[in-house]
Amino acid sequence: MKKILHITTALMLFLGIAHAQNKTWAEAGTFDQKGTVWSYNLGKGTGNAGDQFTSGETLKTSVSSTATPGFLAYPPSGFAAVTTGANAGGTIKIAGKDVAAKVVLVASSNASANKFAVYDIAKASPVSSLFFNVSFKGDNDPTNGAVVFGIGHARGNNIFKNTASLTGADATGVFAGLRWEFSTNKAVFFSYRILSNGSYGYKLINANSFTKNGEHQVELYINNAATAQKYTKQGKAYELAPATFNIWVDGNLISTENGTGIPASGELAPEAPLNSFMFQGYHSKGSVPNALTLSLSNIQMNATK
């Protein structure tokens, strides 16, 4: 009788965890050809580097995988890495436990970014979706600094695999980039990566989709295939032209000025699978340095067949 009770309890616990993992994105959209689901439990399978990764006088990095324990929980496939810049302050830590865990990145105070990256995800596809919860709330109000996101394909020693910061230089392997920029007012300036006059900068999308204090649900639907692709969300179909992507924030579709999908940056060849992404925080150097904080949770990436 006790054995049956233990089995039942374990089954209920397993189902509860599975439900918690899927609940956040139960209403997310799906592409016509469903493939694999990659879900990152930030509170499971952690390595041996303690509960906080602190910056120092030199650049520091830690890589985690199923074969090699590091600071972060190891992902279900691929590698997860953290990097802290030299003489830049800030930390990276895990807050919470199991599926409720978050990676909390405190931005550096200079151009040597503090960085979180995942690369070489297995069974990746050129047509993919990426979901995550994000917030910027820390102990202090950020009055400057930026968070930069990139997604693409890891090849060689590119931006996803190495410790470098994503800047205005050409970054081989990047499909698209996003930036959240902070100032002394309440707005969060949200932009996408674009080539302009021979270097890469960011074009403003809006200043009202994100707030400094709230937590936001972000859904990205991405098409790096050579042909148009369709996904369905809440019973409605949406078409993505080649080399474009859609962003949804808190259930609202964000578009460019002409209402179309946001264009790719042009740094990744068509049909390359999207198997990597990264976030970096830097230039948080106001009256209170390292005030900018990035929190990420419920990270899930879906590929198509």
Contacts in CASP RR format, 6 or more apart in sequence:
PFRMAT RR
TARGET T0000
AUTHOR 0000-0000-0000
METHOD contacts of the structure
MODEL  1
MKKILHITTALMLFLGIAHAQNKTWAEAGTFDQKGTVWSYNLGKGTGNAG
DQFTSGETLKTSVSSTATPGFLAYPPSGFAAVTTGANAGGTIKIAGKDVA
AKVVLVASSNASANKFAVYDIAKASPVSSLFFNVSFKGDNDPTNGAVVFG
IGHARGNNIFKNTASLTGADATGVFAGLRWEFSTNKAVFFSYRILSNGSY
GYKLINANSFTKNGEHQVELYINNAATAQKYTKQGKAYELAPATFNIWVD
GNLISTENGTGIPASGELAPEAPLNSFMFQGYHSKGSVPNALTLSLSNIQ
MNATK
17 98 0 8 1.000
17 99 0 8 1.000
20 99 0 8 1.000
20 100 0 8 1.000
21 39 0 8 1.000
21 41 0 8 1.000
21 99 0 8 1.000
24 131 0 8 1.000
24 133 0 8 1.000
24 217 0 8 1.000
24 298 0 8 1.000
24 300 0 8 1.000
25 131 0 8 1.000
25 219 0 8 1.000
25 298 0 8 1.000
25 300 0 8 1.000
27 233 0 8 1.000
27 234 0 8 1.000
28 129 0 8 1.000
28 131 0 8 1.000
28 219 0 8 1.000
28 233 0 8 1.000
29 129 0 8 1.000
29 219 0 8 1.000
29 221 0 8 1.000
29 231 0 8 1.000
29 232 0 8 1.000
29 233 0 8 1.000
29 234 0 8 1.000
30 129 0 8 1.000
30 231 0 8 1.000
30 232 0 8 1.000
30 233 0 8 1.000
30 302 0 8 1.000
31 127 0 8 1.000
31 129 0 8 1.000
31 221 0 8 1.000
31 229 0 8 1.000
31 230 0 8 1.000
31 231 0 8 1.000
31 302 0 8 1.000
31 304 0 8 1.000
32 229 0 8 1.000
32 230 0 8 1.000
32 231 0 8 1.000
32 232 0 8 1.000
32 304 0 8 1.000
33 127 0 8 1.000
33 304 0 8 1.000
33 305 0 8 1.000
34 302 0 8 1.000
34 304 0 8 1.000
34 305 0 8 1.000
35 123 0 8 1.000
35 125 0 8 1.000
35 302 0 8 1.000
35 303 0 8 1.000
35 304 0 8 1.000
35 305 0 8 1.000
36 122 0 8 1.000
36 123 0 8 1.000
36 302 0 8 1.000
36 303 0 8 1.000
37 300 0 8 1.000
37 301 0 8 1.000
37 302 0 8 1.000
38 75 0 8 1.000
38 76 0 8 1.000
38 77 0 8 1.000
38 121 0 8 1.000
38 122 0 8 1.000
38 300 0 8 1.000
38 301 0 8 1.000
38 302 0 8 1.000
38 303 0 8 1.000
39 76 0 8 1.000
39 299 0 8 1.000
39 300 0 8 1.000
40 73 0 8 1.000
40 75 0 8 1.000
40 76 0 8 1.000
40 80 0 8 1.000
40 118 0 8 1.000
40 299 0 8 1.000
40 300 0 8 1.000
41 73 0 8 1.000
41 98 0 8 1.000
41 99 0 8 1.000
41 101 0 8 1.000
42 72 0 8 1.000
42 73 0 8 1.000
42 94 0 8 1.000
42 101 0 8 1.000
42 102 0 8 1.000
42 103 0 8 1.000
42 296 0 8 1.000
42 297 0 8 1.000
42 299 0 8 1.000
43 73 0 8 1.000
43 94 0 8 1.000
43 96 0 8 1.000
43 97 0 8 1.000
43 98 0 8 1.000
43 99 0 8 1.000
43 101 0 8 1.000
44 73 0 8 1.000
44 98 0 8 1.000
44 99 0 8 1.000
44 101 0 8 1.000
45 69 0 8 1.000
45 73 0 8 1.000
45 74 0 8 1.000
46 69 0 8 1.000
46 70 0 8 1.000
46 71 0 8 1.000
46 72 0 8 1.000
46 73 0 8 1.000
46 94 0 8 1.000
47 64 0 8 1.000
47 69 0 8 1.000
47 70 0 8 1.000
47 71 0 8 1.000
47 72 0 8 1.000
47 73 0 8 1.000
47 74 0 8 1.000
48 69 0 8 1.000
48 70 0 8 1.000
49 62 0 8 1.000
49 69 0 8 1.000
49 70 0 8 1.000
49 71 0 8 1.000
50 71 0 8 1.000
51 93 0 8 1.000
51 94 0 8 1.000
52 91 0 8 1.000
52 92 0 8 1.000
52 93 0 8 1.000
53 60 0 8 1.000
53 62 0 8 1.000
53 71 0 8 1.000
53 82 0 8 1.000
53 84 0 8 1.000
53 91 0 8 1.000
53 92 0 8 1.000
53 93 0 8 1.000
54 84 0 8 1.000
54 90 0 8 1.000
54 91 0 8 1.000
55 84 0 8 1.000
55 85 0 8 1.000
55 86 0 8 1.000
55 87 0 8 1.000
55 88 0 8 1.000
55 89 0 8 1.000
55 90 0 8 1.000
55 91 0 8 1.000
55 108 0 8 1.000
55 114 0 8 1.000
56 84 0 8 1.000
56 85 0 8 1.000
56 86 0 8 1.000
56 87 0 8 1.000
56 89 0 8 1.000
57 86 0 8 1.000
57 87 0 8 1.000
58 86 0 8 1.000
59 83 0 8 1.000
59 84 0 8 1.000
59 85 0 8 1.000
59 86 0 8 1.000
59 112 0 8 1.000
59 163 0 8 1.000
60 83 0 8 1.000
60 84 0 8 1.000
60 85 0 8 1.000
61 81 0 8 1.000
61 82 0 8 1.000
61 83 0 8 1.000
61 84 0 8 1.000
61 163 0 8 1.000
62 70 0 8 1.000
62 71 0 8 1.000
62 72 0 8 1.000
62 81 0 8 1.000
62 82 0 8 1.000
63 70 0 8 1.000
63 79 0 8 1.000
63 80 0 8 1.000
63 81 0 8 1.000
64 70 0 8 1.000
64 71 0 8 1.000
64 72 0 8 1.000
64 73 0 8 1.000
64 74 0 8 1.000
64 75 0 8 1.000
64 79 0 8 1.000
64 80 0 8 1.000
64 81 0 8 1.000
65 74 0 8 1.000
65 75 0 8 1.000
65 78 0 8 1.000
65 79 0 8 1.000
65 80 0 8 1.000
66 74 0 8 1.000
66 77 0 8 1.000
68 74 0 8 1.000
71 82 0 8 1.000
71 92 0 8 1.000
72 80 0 8 1.000
72 81 0 8 1.000
72 82 0 8 1.000
72 94 0 8 1.000
72 103 0 8 1.000
72 116 0 8 1.000
73 80 0 8 1.000
73 94 0 8 1.000
73 101 0 8 1.000
74 80 0 8 1.000
75 118 0 8 1.000
75 121 0 8 1.000
77 120 0 8 1.000
77 121 0 8 1.000
77 122 0 8 1.000
77 123 0 8 1.000
78 118 0 8 1.000
78 119 0 8 1.000
78 120 0 8 1.000
78 121 0 8 1.000
78 122 0 8 1.000
79 118 0 8 1.000
79 119 0 8 1.000
79 120 0 8 1.000
79 161 0 8 1.000
80 116 0 8 1.000
80 117 0 8 1.000
80 118 0 8 1.000
81 115 0 8 1.000
81 116 0 8 1.000
81 117 0 8 1.000
81 118 0 8 1.000
81 119 0 8 1.000
81 161 0 8 1.000
82 92 0 8 1.000
82 105 0 8 1.000
82 114 0 8 1.000
82 115 0 8 1.000
82 116 0 8 1.000
82 117 0 8 1.000
83 113 0 8 1.000
83 114 0 8 1.000
83 115 0 8 1.000
83 117 0 8 1.000
83 163 0 8 1.000
84 90 0 8 1.000
84 91 0 8 1.000
84 92 0 8 1.000
84 108 0 8 1.000
84 114 0 8 1.000
84 115 0 8 1.000
85 108 0 8 1.000
85 110 0 8 1.000
85 112 0 8 1.000
85 113 0 8 1.000
85 114 0 8 1.000
86 112 0 8 1.000
87 110 0 8 1.000
87 112 0 8 1.000
88 108 0 8 1.000
88 109 0 8 1.000
88 110 0 8 1.000
88 112 0 8 1.000
88 113 0 8 1.000
88 114 0 8 1.000
88 282 0 8 1.000
89 106 0 8 1.000
89 108 0 8 1.000
89 109 0 8 1.000
89 114 0 8 1.000
89 289 0 8 1.000
89 290 0 8 1.000
90 106 0 8 1.000
90 107 0 8 1.000
90 108 0 8 1.000
90 109 0 8 1.000
90 114 0 8 1.000
90 290 0 8 1.000
91 106 0 8 1.000
91 114 0 8 1.000
92 103 0 8 1.000
92 104 0 8 1.000
92 105 0 8 1.000
92 106 0 8 1.000
92 114 0 8 1.000
92 116 0 8 1.000
93 103 0 8 1.000
93 104 0 8 1.000
94 101 0 8 1.000
94 102 0 8 1.000
94 103 0 8 1.000
94 104 0 8 1.000
95 101 0 8 1.000
95 102 0 8 1.000
95 104 0 8 1.000
95 295 0 8 1.000
96 102 0 8 1.000
100 297 0 8 1.000
101 297 0 8 1.000
102 133 0 8 1.000
102 295 0 8 1.000
102 296 0 8 1.000
102 297 0 8 1.000
103 116 0 8 1.000
103 295 0 8 1.000
103 296 0 8 1.000
103 297 0 8 1.000
104 293 0 8 1.000
104 294 0 8 1.000
104 295 0 8 1.000
105 114 0 8 1.000
105 115 0 8 1.000
105 116 0 8 1.000
105 279 0 8 1.000
105 281 0 8 1.000
105 293 0 8 1.000
105 294 0 8 1.000
105 295 0 8 1.000
105 296 0 8 1.000
106 114 0 8 1.000
106 284 0 8 1.000
106 290 0 8 1.000
106 292 0 8 1.000
106 293 0 8 1.000
106 294 0 8 1.000
107 113 0 8 1.000
107 114 0 8 1.000
107 142 0 8 1.000
107 145 0 8 1.000
107 146 0 8 1.000
107 147 0 8 1.000
107 281 0 8 1.000
107 282 0 8 1.000
107 283 0 8 1.000
107 284 0 8 1.000
107 290 0 8 1.000
107 291 0 8 1.000
107 292 0 8 1.000
107 293 0 8 1.000
107 294 0 8 1.000
108 114 0 8 1.000
108 281 0 8 1.000
108 282 0 8 1.000
108 283 0 8 1.000
108 284 0 8 1.000
108 290 0 8 1.000
109 283 0 8 1.000
109 284 0 8 1.000
109 285 0 8 1.000
109 289 0 8 1.000
109 290 0 8 1.000
110 282 0 8 1.000
110 283 0 8 1.000
110 285 0 8 1.000
111 165 0 8 1.000
111 167 0 8 1.000
111 282 0 8 1.000
111 283 0 8 1.000
112 165 0 8 1.000
112 282 0 8 1.000
113 148 0 8 1.000
113 165 0 8 1.000
113 166 0 8 1.000
113 280 0 8 1.000
113 281 0 8 1.000
113 282 0 8 1.000
114 280 0 8 1.000
114 281 0 8 1.000
114 282 0 8 1.000
115 163 0 8 1.000
115 165 0 8 1.000
115 278 0 8 1.000
115 279 0 8 1.000
115 280 0 8 1.000
115 281 0 8 1.000
116 278 0 8 1.000
116 279 0 8 1.000
116 280 0 8 1.000
116 296 0 8 1.000
117 160 0 8 1.000
117 161 0 8 1.000
117 276 0 8 1.000
117 277 0 8 1.000
117 278 0 8 1.000
117 279 0 8 1.000
118 160 0 8 1.000
118 276 0 8 1.000
118 277 0 8 1.000
118 278 0 8 1.000
118 299 0 8 1.000
119 154 0 8 1.000
119 160 0 8 1.000
119 161 0 8 1.000
119 275 0 8 1.000
119 276 0 8 1.000
119 278 0 8 1.000
120 154 0 8 1.000
120 275 0 8 1.000
120 276 0 8 1.000
121 275 0 8 1.000
121 276 0 8 1.000
121 301 0 8 1.000
122 275 0 8 1.000
123 303 0 8 1.000
124 153 0 8 1.000
124 273 0 8 1.000
124 274 0 8 1.000
124 275 0 8 1.000
124 303 0 8 1.000
125 273 0 8 1.000
125 274 0 8 1.000
125 303 0 8 1.000
125 304 0 8 1.000
125 305 0 8 1.000
126 223 0 8 1.000
126 224 0 8 1.000
126 225 0 8 1.000
126 270 0 8 1.000
126 271 0 8 1.000
126 272 0 8 1.000
126 273 0 8 1.000
126 274 0 8 1.000
127 222 0 8 1.000
127 223 0 8 1.000
127 224 0 8 1.000
127 225 0 8 1.000
127 229 0 8 1.000
127 303 0 8 1.000
127 304 0 8 1.000
128 222 0 8 1.000
128 273 0 8 1.000
128 274 0 8 1.000
128 301 0 8 1.000
128 302 0 8 1.000
128 303 0 8 1.000
128 304 0 8 1.000
129 219 0 8 1.000
129 220 0 8 1.000
129 221 0 8 1.000
129 222 0 8 1.000
129 231 0 8 1.000
129 301 0 8 1.000
129 302 0 8 1.000
130 151 0 8 1.000
130 219 0 8 1.000
130 220 0 8 1.000
130 222 0 8 1.000
130 274 0 8 1.000
130 277 0 8 1.000
130 299 0 8 1.000
130 300 0 8 1.000
130 301 0 8 1.000
130 302 0 8 1.000
131 217 0 8 1.000
131 218 0 8 1.000
131 219 0 8 1.000
131 220 0 8 1.000
131 298 0 8 1.000
131 299 0 8 1.000
131 300 0 8 1.000
131 301 0 8 1.000
131 302 0 8 1.000
132 218 0 8 1.000
132 296 0 8 1.000
132 297 0 8 1.000
132 298 0 8 1.000
132 299 0 8 1.000
132 300 0 8 1.000
133 215 0 8 1.000
133 216 0 8 1.000
133 217 0 8 1.000
133 218 0 8 1.000
133 295 0 8 1.000
133 296 0 8 1.000
133 297 0 8 1.000
133 298 0 8 1.000
134 210 0 8 1.000
134 215 0 8 1.000
134 216 0 8 1.000
134 218 0 8 1.000
134 294 0 8 1.000
134 295 0 8 1.000
134 296 0 8 1.000
135 213 0 8 1.000
135 214 0 8 1.000
135 215 0 8 1.000
135 216 0 8 1.000
135 294 0 8 1.000
135 295 0 8 1.000
136 142 0 8 1.000
136 147 0 8 1.000
136 180 0 8 1.000
136 182 0 8 1.000
136 188 0 8 1.000
136 210 0 8 1.000
136 212 0 8 1.000
136 213 0 8 1.000
136 214 0 8 1.000
136 292 0 8 1.000
136 293 0 8 1.000
136 294 0 8 1.000
136 295 0 8 1.000
137 212 0 8 1.000
137 213 0 8 1.000
137 214 0 8 1.000
137 215 0 8 1.000
137 293 0 8 1.000
137 295 0 8 1.000
138 291 0 8 1.000
138 293 0 8 1.000
139 291 0 8 1.000
139 293 0 8 1.000
140 288 0 8 1.000
140 291 0 8 1.000
141 212 0 8 1.000
141 291 0 8 1.000
142 182 0 8 1.000
142 212 0 8 1.000
142 284 0 8 1.000
142 291 0 8 1.000
142 292 0 8 1.000
142 293 0 8 1.000
143 182 0 8 1.000
143 183 0 8 1.000
143 184 0 8 1.000
143 286 0 8 1.000
143 287 0 8 1.000
143 288 0 8 1.000
143 291 0 8 1.000
144 182 0 8 1.000
144 183 0 8 1.000
144 184 0 8 1.000
144 283 0 8 1.000
144 284 0 8 1.000
144 285 0 8 1.000
144 286 0 8 1.000
144 292 0 8 1.000
145 181 0 8 1.000
145 182 0 8 1.000
145 281 0 8 1.000
145 282 0 8 1.000
145 283 0 8 1.000
145 284 0 8 1.000
145 285 0 8 1.000
145 292 0 8 1.000
146 179 0 8 1.000
146 180 0 8 1.000
146 181 0 8 1.000
146 182 0 8 1.000
146 281 0 8 1.000
146 282 0 8 1.000
146 283 0 8 1.000
146 292 0 8 1.000
147 179 0 8 1.000
147 180 0 8 1.000
147 279 0 8 1.000
147 280 0 8 1.000
147 281 0 8 1.000
147 292 0 8 1.000
147 294 0 8 1.000
148 165 0 8 1.000
148 166 0 8 1.000
148 177 0 8 1.000
148 178 0 8 1.000
148 179 0 8 1.000
148 180 0 8 1.000
148 279 0 8 1.000
148 280 0 8 1.000
148 281 0 8 1.000
148 282 0 8 1.000
149 177 0 8 1.000
149 178 0 8 1.000
149 179 0 8 1.000
149 277 0 8 1.000
149 278 0 8 1.000
149 279 0 8 1.000
150 159 0 8 1.000
150 166 0 8 1.000
150 174 0 8 1.000
150 175 0 8 1.000
150 176 0 8 1.000
150 177 0 8 1.000
150 178 0 8 1.000
150 193 0 8 1.000
150 277 0 8 1.000
150 278 0 8 1.000
150 279 0 8 1.000
151 174 0 8 1.000
151 175 0 8 1.000
151 176 0 8 1.000
151 177 0 8 1.000
151 220 0 8 1.000
151 222 0 8 1.000
151 274 0 8 1.000
151 276 0 8 1.000
151 277 0 8 1.000
151 278 0 8 1.000
152 160 0 8 1.000
152 173 0 8 1.000
152 174 0 8 1.000
152 175 0 8 1.000
152 176 0 8 1.000
152 224 0 8 1.000
152 268 0 8 1.000
152 272 0 8 1.000
152 274 0 8 1.000
152 275 0 8 1.000
152 276 0 8 1.000
152 277 0 8 1.000
153 160 0 8 1.000
153 173 0 8 1.000
153 175 0 8 1.000
153 268 0 8 1.000
153 272 0 8 1.000
153 273 0 8 1.000
153 274 0 8 1.000
153 275 0 8 1.000
153 276 0 8 1.000
154 160 0 8 1.000
154 161 0 8 1.000
154 173 0 8 1.000
154 275 0 8 1.000
154 276 0 8 1.000
155 172 0 8 1.000
155 173 0 8 1.000
158 171 0 8 1.000
158 172 0 8 1.000
158 173 0 8 1.000
159 166 0 8 1.000
159 171 0 8 1.000
159 172 0 8 1.000
159 173 0 8 1.000
159 174 0 8 1.000
159 278 0 8 1.000
160 173 0 8 1.000
160 276 0 8 1.000
160 277 0 8 1.000
160 278 0 8 1.000
161 276 0 8 1.000
165 280 0 8 1.000
165 282 0 8 1.000
166 174 0 8 1.000
166 177 0 8 1.000
166 278 0 8 1.000
166 280 0 8 1.000
167 200 0 8 1.000
168 199 0 8 1.000
168 200 0 8 1.000
168 201 0 8 1.000
169 199 0 8 1.000
169 200 0 8 1.000
170 200 0 8 1.000
170 267 0 8 1.000
171 200 0 8 1.000
171 267 0 8 1.000
172 267 0 8 1.000
172 268 0 8 1.000
173 267 0 8 1.000
173 268 0 8 1.000
173 272 0 8 1.000
174 193 0 8 1.000
174 265 0 8 1.000
174 266 0 8 1.000
174 267 0 8 1.000
174 268 0 8 1.000
175 222 0 8 1.000
175 224 0 8 1.000
175 245 0 8 1.000
175 264 0 8 1.000
175 265 0 8 1.000
175 266 0 8 1.000
175 267 0 8 1.000
175 268 0 8 1.000
175 272 0 8 1.000
175 274 0 8 1.000
176 192 0 8 1.000
176 193 0 8 1.000
176 222 0 8 1.000
176 245 0 8 1.000
176 262 0 8 1.000
176 264 0 8 1.000
176 265 0 8 1.000
177 192 0 8 1.000
177 193 0 8 1.000
177 265 0 8 1.000
178 190 0 8 1.000
178 191 0 8 1.000
178 192 0 8 1.000
178 193 0 8 1.000
178 247 0 8 1.000
179 189 0 8 1.000
179 190 0 8 1.000
179 191 0 8 1.000
179 192 0 8 1.000
179 193 0 8 1.000
179 202 0 8 1.000
180 188 0 8 1.000
180 189 0 8 1.000
180 190 0 8 1.000
180 210 0 8 1.000
181 188 0 8 1.000
181 189 0 8 1.000
181 190 0 8 1.000
181 191 0 8 1.000
181 202 0 8 1.000
182 188 0 8 1.000
182 189 0 8 1.000
182 212 0 8 1.000
182 284 0 8 1.000
182 292 0 8 1.000
183 189 0 8 1.000
186 211 0 8 1.000
186 212 0 8 1.000
187 207 0 8 1.000
187 208 0 8 1.000
188 207 0 8 1.000
188 209 0 8 1.000
188 210 0 8 1.000
188 211 0 8 1.000
188 212 0 8 1.000
189 204 0 8 1.000
189 207 0 8 1.000
190 204 0 8 1.000
190 205 0 8 1.000
190 206 0 8 1.000
190 207 0 8 1.000
190 209 0 8 1.000
190 210 0 8 1.000
190 254 0 8 1.000
191 202 0 8 1.000
191 203 0 8 1.000
191 204 0 8 1.000
191 205 0 8 1.000
192 202 0 8 1.000
192 203 0 8 1.000
192 205 0 8 1.000
192 262 0 8 1.000
192 263 0 8 1.000
192 265 0 8 1.000
193 200 0 8 1.000
193 201 0 8 1.000
193 202 0 8 1.000
193 265 0 8 1.000
194 200 0 8 1.000
194 201 0 8 1.000
194 202 0 8 1.000
194 203 0 8 1.000
194 263 0 8 1.000
194 265 0 8 1.000
195 201 0 8 1.000
195 265 0 8 1.000
195 266 0 8 1.000
196 203 0 8 1.000
200 265 0 8 1.000
200 267 0 8 1.000
205 247 0 8 1.000
205 254 0 8 1.000
205 256 0 8 1.000
205 262 0 8 1.000
206 254 0 8 1.000
209 216 0 8 1.000
209 249 0 8 1.000
209 250 0 8 1.000
209 252 0 8 1.000
209 254 0 8 1.000
210 216 0 8 1.000
210 249 0 8 1.000
215 295 0 8 1.000
216 249 0 8 1.000
216 250 0 8 1.000
217 248 0 8 1.000
217 249 0 8 1.000
217 250 0 8 1.000
217 251 0 8 1.000
218 247 0 8 1.000
218 248 0 8 1.000
218 249 0 8 1.000
219 233 0 8 1.000
219 246 0 8 1.000
219 247 0 8 1.000
219 248 0 8 1.000
219 249 0 8 1.000
219 251 0 8 1.000
220 245 0 8 1.000
220 246 0 8 1.000
220 247 0 8 1.000
220 248 0 8 1.000
221 231 0 8 1.000
221 238 0 8 1.000
221 240 0 8 1.000
221 245 0 8 1.000
221 246 0 8 1.000
221 248 0 8 1.000
222 240 0 8 1.000
222 245 0 8 1.000
222 274 0 8 1.000
223 229 0 8 1.000
223 240 0 8 1.000
223 241 0 8 1.000
223 242 0 8 1.000
223 243 0 8 1.000
223 244 0 8 1.000
223 245 0 8 1.000
224 242 0 8 1.000
224 243 0 8 1.000
224 264 0 8 1.000
224 268 0 8 1.000
224 270 0 8 1.000
224 271 0 8 1.000
224 272 0 8 1.000
224 273 0 8 1.000
224 274 0 8 1.000
225 242 0 8 1.000
225 270 0 8 1.000
225 271 0 8 1.000
226 242 0 8 1.000
226 270 0 8 1.000
226 271 0 8 1.000
227 242 0 8 1.000
228 239 0 8 1.000
228 240 0 8 1.000
228 241 0 8 1.000
228 242 0 8 1.000
229 239 0 8 1.000
229 240 0 8 1.000
229 304 0 8 1.000
230 237 0 8 1.000
230 238 0 8 1.000
230 239 0 8 1.000
230 240 0 8 1.000
231 237 0 8 1.000
231 238 0 8 1.000
231 240 0 8 1.000
231 246 0 8 1.000
232 238 0 8 1.000
233 248 0 8 1.000
238 246 0 8 1.000
238 253 0 8 1.000
240 246 0 8 1.000
240 261 0 8 1.000
241 260 0 8 1.000
241 261 0 8 1.000
242 270 0 8 1.000
243 263 0 8 1.000
243 264 0 8 1.000
243 266 0 8 1.000
243 270 0 8 1.000
244 260 0 8 1.000
244 261 0 8 1.000
244 262 0 8 1.000
244 263 0 8 1.000
244 264 0 8 1.000
245 261 0 8 1.000
245 262 0 8 1.000
245 264 0 8 1.000
246 253 0 8 1.000
246 254 0 8 1.000
246 255 0 8 1.000
246 261 0 8 1.000
246 262 0 8 1.000
247 253 0 8 1.000
247 254 0 8 1.000
247 262 0 8 1.000
248 254 0 8 1.000
254 262 0 8 1.000
255 261 0 8 1.000
255 262 0 8 1.000
256 262 0 8 1.000
256 263 0 8 1.000
273 303 0 8 1.000
274 301 0 8 1.000
274 303 0 8 1.000
277 301 0 8 1.000
279 294 0 8 1.000
279 296 0 8 1.000
281 292 0 8 1.000
281 294 0 8 1.000
284 290 0 8 1.000
284 291 0 8 1.000
284 292 0 8 1.000
END
